[in-house]
């Protein structure tokens, strides 16, 4: 699954267009490397999102096309 779509489905970012813009601005890295919106997300990847002063790190636990609000939090694990 594309990185921008994963960020939207997992609800780490609310809208896919915003996820795409954040990726284009090089504020998203996967496994320590800056990633484009077209990056293919795999289980075990560590995604880091830098938005302003906030930095969010999450490990991918599941990649599914659709997720309900309750199941979205099961797609990743937040890292400290």
C-alpha positions as CSV (number, residue, x, y, z in Angstrom):
1,X,0.0,0.0,0.0
2,X,1.2,3.5,-0.8
3,X,2.5,5.5,2.2
4,X,0.0,8.4,1.7
5,X,-2.9,6.0,1.7
6,X,-1.5,4.1,4.7
7,X,-1.3,7.3,6.7
8,X,-4.9,8.1,5.9
9,X,-6.3,4.6,6.5
10,X,-4.5,4.2,9.8
11,X,-5.6,7.8,10.7
12,X,-2.1,9.0,11.6
13,X,-3.0,11.9,9.2
14,X,-6.7,12.8,8.6
15,X,-6.7,13.4,4.8
16,X,-4.8,11.7,2.0
17,X,-4.1,15.0,0.3
18,X,-2.5,16.3,3.5
19,X,-0.5,13.1,3.8
20,X,0.7,13.6,0.2
21,X,1.7,17.2,0.9
22,X,3.6,16.2,4.1
23,X,5.5,13.5,2.1
24,X,6.3,16.0,-0.7
25,X,7.7,18.4,1.9
26,X,10.0,15.6,3.1
27,X,8.6,15.6,6.6
28,X,8.0,11.8,6.5
29,X,10.7,9.2,6.9
30,X,10.5,5.4,6.8
31,X,13.3,3.4,8.5
32,X,15.4,6.5,8.8
33,X,15.2,7.6,5.2
34,X,13.0,10.3,3.7
35,X,10.1,8.6,1.9
36,X,7.9,9.7,-1.0
37,X,4.1,9.3,-1.0
38,X,4.5,6.3,-3.4
39,X,6.7,4.3,-1.0
40,X,5.3,0.7,-0.5
41,X,4.6,0.3,3.2
42,X,5.4,-3.1,4.7
43,X,4.8,-4.7,8.2
44,X,7.7,-3.8,10.5
45,X,8.5,-0.4,8.9
46,X,9.1,2.5,11.3
47,X,7.4,5.7,10.1
48,X,8.4,9.1,11.5
49,X,6.2,12.1,10.8
50,X,7.6,15.6,11.6
51,X,4.8,18.2,11.7
52,X,5.9,21.5,13.3
53,X,7.3,20.8,16.8
54,X,5.5,17.4,16.9
55,X,7.3,14.2,16.0
56,X,5.3,11.0,15.7
57,X,7.0,7.6,15.4
58,X,5.0,4.5,14.7
59,X,5.8,0.9,13.8
60,X,3.6,-0.7,11.2
61,X,1.8,-3.8,12.5
62,X,-0.8,-4.3,9.8
63,X,-1.5,-3.2,6.3
64,X,-5.1,-3.3,5.2
65,X,-7.1,-1.4,2.6
66,X,-9.9,-0.4,4.9
67,X,-10.2,0.1,8.7
68,X,-12.9,1.3,11.0
69,X,-12.1,3.9,13.6
70,X,-11.6,1.2,16.3
71,X,-9.4,-1.0,14.1
72,X,-7.2,1.9,12.8
73,X,-5.2,2.0,16.0
74,X,-4.4,-1.7,15.7
75,X,-2.5,-1.0,12.4
76,X,0.4,0.6,14.2
77,X,2.3,0.9,17.5
78,X,3.4,4.3,18.7
79,X,7.1,4.5,19.7
80,X,8.5,6.8,22.3
